[in-house]
Amino acid sequence: MSPLLFNIYVDSLILGLKYSGLGCHVRGLYVGCIAYADDLLLLSGSVVLLQKMLNMCSDHTDQLDIQFNTKKSCLLHIGNSFNKKIEYLQLNGHDIYWFEKIKYLCVHIVSGKSFTIDIPRYRCIN
């Protein structure tokens, strides 16, 4: 029940991101913010626009009386310039760091020229 209640609680943030025009769209479907349980995944085709999305999240922390854990937050770069040095982005005034691989829902997403996942051979228990 808790994941469902959390998603209802942060729905105003997700809708705000959707209607801002920021984030990715696939065939007209908004996929700029994917929410599962208490995890939010932000997708953007631009680092500048991603920072704007993070700013919207920061602005909602007071309104929703929540805090995002920047120590558990991470950035992953996928695209033609994936290996370029990019400045850290910020959430709530704290740097978020770039990684070569992140784990999201037991799937490892790998930084690279194209979207790549690395599925572990063992079953994830988290």
N, C-alpha and C positions, 0 to 999 in steps of 0.2 A: 504494500500500500504506500510506503514511503516514497518510492521513485515516482509514482503517479502523482502524489500530492506535490512533490517538488516541481514536476513539470508544469502542473497547473499554477503553482506559485510563480515560476519564472516565465510564464507565458507572455506577460507584458513585455519582457525583454526580447523574447524571440520574435514577437510580432513587431516590436519597434525596429529590430534589425531588418526584418523582412520588408517592411514598408519604407525603410530608409533608402532602399535601392542598393545597399551595400551587400557584398557577398556574391557567391556563385549562384547561377541559375542553369538548369539543364532542361532544355526544351520547355521553357516557361515555368518550370517547377523550382521553387526556391530551395536551395540546399546550402545556403550560407551559414546556417546554424543548425547543427544536428545535436539533439539532446537525447541522452539515455541515462536514466537514473539521475545521479547528481553530476554527470559529466556533460560538458558542452564542448563541441568541436566547431570551431569557426573556420570557414573556407572562403578565401578571397583570391582573386586573380592578380591582386596588387598589394604590395607591402604597405603602401601609403593608405590604401582603403582598409586594409586589415587593422592598421593602427586606429583608424576612425571607428571601426567596429569595437575594438578594445576600449576606446574612450567611451562609447555608448554603454558598454558593460560596467565601466567604472562609475559612470553617471547613475546607473541603476542600483548600485550597491546601497546608497543611502535610502532610496525610495523603497527598496525591498528589504532593507535591514539584513543584508547578507555580505559576506566577504569572500572574494575569490582567493584561492590559495595560489599565490604566484610561485611558490616553491614546487608545486606539482604541475604548473603550467609549462608548456614548451612549444617551440616553433619548429616547423618542418617546411623546407623549401622544395617544391617540385616544379620543374619547368626547364626551359632552355638554359637559363642562367643559374641553375641550382647550385653551382660551385662558386659563385661570386660571394665575396665578403659583404654581408649586410649588417647594418647596425641592429642592435637589440631593440625590440619593441617594448613598450611599457604597459602595465596594467596596475592601476591604483598607485602610480608613481614608482613602481618596482620593475626592474628589468626582467624580461622573459628571454630565455636563452634558446639558441638554435641547436638542433640535434640532427644527427645523421639518420636516426631511426627512433620512432616512438611506438609505444604500445597503446593500442586503443581497443578495448573489448576483446582482449586476447589475440589480437592481430597486430603484427609488427608492420608499420607503414614505413617505407624506406625513402629517404631523400634521393632524388635523381632527376634525370631528364624527363621521365614519364612516371606515372603513378605505378608503384610496385608494392606488393605486400609480401611478407615473409611469414607464412603460417607455420608455427611450431609443429613438429611431428607428434608431440605429446599433447594430451588434453589439458587445457588450461583450467585451473581450479578457482582462480580469483573470483 
